[in-house]
Amino acid sequence: MKGPLFYAKILLFGEYGIIKDSKGLAIPFNAYRGALKSQENLMGKAKESNGHLQKLYVYLKSLNTNLVTFNLVDFKKDLDNGMYFDSSIPQGYGVGSSGALVASIYDKYATEKITVLENLTRDKLLKLKQIFSLMESFFHGKSSGLDPLNSYLSLPILINSKDNVEPAGIPSQKEGKGAVFLLDSEQIGETEPMVNLFMNKMKNEGFRKMISEEFATTTDACIEDFLQGNVKSLFGNVKSLSKIVLKNFKPMIPNAFHKIWENGIATNDYYLKLCGSGGGGYILGFTEDYEKAQKSLKDYKLELVYRF
């Protein structure tokens, strides 16, 4: 058995904001991927993955919902025959490792599933997102369902609000100097504690005001610029966003990267922002000159995501 490939995702804009109903933009990232496979004698990572899937099976079996039904008999049979999720997507890195897994399980075992080939109306997209939110909650406690949606459709997704998502056309990549890149913090980030930290901060009126007035409006402006291809304006807004995140989301930025973050803003060589919930994993970078950013960050591992 070998299932279809599901890709990693990168939330370019909207981390934390989408929990509170502001805009987001997510794109598939094909450098990392995963697929369901099976083998007789499970060892190492494959055995560990099978164990996780067994727990997911128990969770799906306990779900009481009219949204979706699964062929659990086949799921259990395949698990007992050595099924696992073979993935190159790093876990705890903010690029949707559990999202790709959830997408693959839905694809294989959901009965009456919504397929990528049909006309994806807003209602169908919303239903898919709700199903994925329910499934992925097994991993994170609370999930928007966006990562699996992105992985399942393999399309850029624009989140207008919690109940309004649509496929987005993003400008095709250019052979320019500018780039979006990933910076490897070489630390694992845990989603749940970071989300809990954010939720606690949201009890503070000043923080709530900052989210709605500064963070959300700057994020929306970045998304608008990116989709329209307004590169000059985009970098101005990304710089503002980088400052807002450094000032208000310090606990989500690994300590070793506070200075590097400040340095990017001071030199304009690059601007950093959170990739996913933060706390480790990847940090997302934007630069008008990728070579210059590479020199400034020569001690770190960078991965190219998109070229301007």
C-alpha positions in Angstrom: 0.0 0.0 0.0 1.2 3.5 -0.9 -1.1 6.5 -0.6 -0.9 9.8 -2.5 1.5 12.5 -1.4 0.5 15.4 0.9 2.7 18.5 1.2 3.8 20.7 4.0 2.3 24.2 4.3 3.6 27.6 5.2 1.3 30.2 6.7 2.9 33.3 5.2 0.7 35.7 7.2 -1.9 35.3 9.9 -0.3 33.3 12.7 -2.4 33.8 15.9 -4.5 36.3 14.1 -6.6 33.6 12.4 -7.5 32.2 15.9 -9.1 35.6 16.4 -10.8 35.9 13.0 -8.4 38.1 11.1 -7.0 37.3 7.7 -4.4 34.7 6.8 -2.6 33.4 3.7 -1.2 29.9 3.5 0.7 28.2 0.7 1.7 24.6 0.1 5.4 23.9 0.5 6.5 21.0 -1.8 10.0 20.6 -0.4 8.4 18.4 2.4 5.8 15.7 2.0 4.3 12.6 3.5 2.2 9.6 2.4 0.6 6.6 4.0 2.5 3.4 3.6 2.6 -0.1 5.1 5.2 -2.7 5.9 5.1 -6.0 7.7 7.8 -5.6 10.3 7.5 -2.1 11.8 10.6 -0.6 13.4 11.8 2.8 14.6 9.9 5.8 13.2 7.5 3.7 11.3 6.5 1.8 14.4 6.2 5.1 16.3 4.0 6.5 13.6 1.7 3.4 13.6 1.3 4.0 17.4 0.2 7.6 16.8 -2.2 6.4 14.2 -3.7 3.8 16.5 -4.4 6.7 19.0 -5.9 8.8 16.2 -8.1 5.8 15.3 -9.4 5.6 18.9 -10.1 9.4 18.8 -12.0 9.3 15.5 -14.0 6.3 16.8 -15.1 8.4 19.8 -16.2 11.4 17.7 -19.9 12.2 17.9 -20.5 14.3 14.8 -22.8 14.6 11.8 -20.0 16.3 9.8 -18.1 13.3 8.7 -18.1 9.5 8.9 -15.0 7.2 8.4 -14.5 3.7 7.3 -13.1 2.7 10.6 -13.1 -1.0 9.9 -10.7 -0.6 7.0 -8.6 1.9 9.0 -8.2 -0.6 11.9 -7.4 -3.4 9.5 -4.7 -1.3 7.7 -3.2 -0.3 11.1 -3.0 -3.9 12.1 -1.3 -4.7 8.8 1.5 -2.2 9.5 0.3 1.1 8.2 2.3 4.3 9.1 2.7 7.8 7.8 6.0 8.2 6.0 6.9 11.8 6.2 9.8 14.2 5.5 7.9 17.1 7.2 9.8 18.1 10.3 7.6 17.9 13.4 7.2 20.9 15.7 8.5 23.2 13.0 5.3 25.1 12.1 5.0 23.7 8.6 2.0 21.4 9.1 3.3 17.9 9.8 0.0 16.9 11.5 -1.9 18.7 8.8 -0.5 16.5 6.1 -1.2 13.4 8.2 -4.9 14.4 8.8 -5.4 15.2 5.1 -4.1 11.7 4.2 -6.4 10.0 6.7 -9.4 11.9 5.5 -8.5 11.2 1.8 -8.3 7.5 2.5 -11.0 6.8 5.0 -13.7 9.5 4.9 -16.9 8.2 3.4 -18.7 10.6 1.0 -15.6 12.8 1.0 -15.4 16.1 -0.7 -12.8 15.7 -3.4 -10.4 18.2 -4.9 -11.8 17.6 -8.4 -15.3 18.8 -7.7 -16.5 22.4 -7.8 -15.2 23.7 -4.4 -17.9 26.1 -3.3 -17.4 28.2 -0.2 -19.8 25.9 1.7 -17.7 22.8 0.8 -14.5 24.5 1.7 -15.9 25.6 5.1 -17.2 22.1 5.7 -13.8 20.6 4.9 -12.2 23.1 7.2 -14.6 22.2 10.1 -13.9 18.5 9.6 -10.2 19.0 9.6 -10.4 21.2 12.6 -12.2 18.4 14.4 -9.6 15.8 13.3 -6.5 17.9 14.0 -7.8 18.9 17.5 -6.5 15.4 18.4 -2.9 16.8 18.0 -3.1 20.4 19.2 -6.1 20.7 21.5 -7.5 23.5 19.3 -7.0 23.6 15.6 -8.3 26.0 12.9 -8.2 23.1 10.4 -6.3 25.2 8.0 -3.1 23.1 7.8 -4.9 20.0 6.6 -7.1 22.0 4.3 -4.0 23.5 2.6 -2.3 20.1 2.4 -5.5 18.4 1.1 -6.2 20.9 -1.7 -2.5 21.7 -2.4 -3.6 25.2 -3.2 -2.8 28.6 -1.7 -5.6 29.5 0.7 -6.8 32.9 1.7 -8.6 33.1 5.0 -10.9 36.1 5.1 -12.4 35.1 8.4 -13.2 31.9 10.4 -16.2 31.2 8.2 -14.8 32.5 4.9 -11.9 30.7 3.1 -11.2 30.6 -0.6 -8.5 29.4 -2.9 -6.1 32.3 -3.7 -4.2 33.0 -6.9 -0.7 34.1 -5.9 1.7 35.9 -8.3 4.0 33.5 -10.0 7.6 33.5 -8.8 10.1 35.9 -10.5 13.8 35.5 -10.9 14.4 38.6 -8.8 16.6 39.3 -5.8 13.8 39.3 -3.2 12.7 36.1 -1.4 10.7 34.5 1.3 12.8 32.0 3.2 12.8 29.7 6.3 15.4 30.1 9.0 16.0 27.0 11.1 16.0 27.7 14.8 17.2 24.1 15.4 14.7 23.9 18.3 11.4 22.0 18.4 8.4 24.2 19.0 5.3 22.9 20.8 2.0 24.3 19.4 -0.3 23.8 22.4 1.7 25.7 25.1 2.2 28.6 22.7 -1.5 28.8 21.8 -2.3 28.7 25.5 0.1 31.5 26.2 -1.6 33.6 23.5 -5.0 32.8 24.8 -3.9 34.0 28.3 -2.5 37.2 26.8 -5.8 37.8 25.1 -7.4 38.2 28.5 -5.5 41.5 28.7 -7.4 44.4 27.2 -4.3 46.2 25.9 -3.1 43.1 24.1 -6.5 42.5 22.6 -6.5 46.1 21.3 -3.0 45.7 19.8 -4.2 42.5 18.0 -7.2 44.1 16.4 -5.7 47.6 15.7 -2.1 46.9 14.9 -1.4 43.2 14.3 -4.5 42.4 12.2 -4.5 45.6 10.1 -0.8 45.2 9.3 -1.3 41.5 8.5 -4.2 42.3 6.2 -2.0 45.0 4.4 0.8 42.4 3.9 -1.7 39.9 2.4 -3.2 42.5 0.1 0.3 43.6 -1.1 1.5 40.0 -1.6 -1.6 39.0 -3.6 -1.4 42.1 -5.7 2.3 41.8 -6.3 3.0 45.3 -4.7 6.5 44.3 -3.6 7.8 47.7 -2.5 4.8 48.3 -0.2 4.9 44.7 1.0 8.4 45.1 2.5 7.3 48.2 4.3 4.4 46.4 5.9 6.4 43.3 6.7 9.0 45.5 8.5 6.1 46.9 10.6 4.8 43.4 11.3 8.2 42.2 12.3 8.5 45.1 14.8 5.0 44.4 16.2 5.7 40.7 16.7 9.1 41.4 18.4 7.5 43.8 20.8 4.3 41.8 21.6 5.2 38.1 21.0 8.6 37.9 22.6 7.8 34.6 24.5 7.0 32.9 21.1 10.5 33.9 19.7 13.3 31.7 20.9 15.7 33.8 23.1 18.7 33.2 20.9 16.8 35.0 18.0 15.8 38.2 19.7 19.1 40.0 18.6 19.0 38.5 15.1 15.4 39.7 14.8 16.4 43.2 15.9 19.4 43.2 13.5 17.2 42.5 10.5 15.0 45.5 11.3 18.0 47.8 12.0 19.9 46.9 8.8 16.9 46.2 6.5 18.8 43.1 5.3 15.8 40.9 6.1 12.7 40.9 8.3 11.6 38.0 10.4 8.2 36.8 11.5 6.7 33.8 13.2 6.1 30.7 11.2 3.2 28.9 12.8 2.9 29.2 16.6 6.6 29.9 17.2 8.5 28.7 20.3 11.1 27.1 18.0 10.9 25.3 14.6 11.2 27.6 11.6 11.2 31.4 11.6 9.9 33.0 8.4 12.1 35.6 6.7 11.4 38.2 4.0 14.2 40.0 2.1 14.6 42.3 -0.8 18.1 40.8 -1.5 18.4 37.1 -0.7 22.2 37.1 -1.2 22.6 39.9 1.4 20.3 38.0 3.8 22.4 34.9 3.3 25.5 36.8 4.2 24.0 38.4 7.3 22.6 35.0 8.5 25.6 32.9 7.4 25.7 31.0 10.6 22.2 29.6 10.1 20.4 27.2 7.8 18.1 29.0 5.3 15.7 27.4 2.9 14.2 29.3 0.0 10.4 29.3 -0.2 9.4 32.0 -2.8 11.2 34.4 -5.1 10.2 38.0 -6.0 
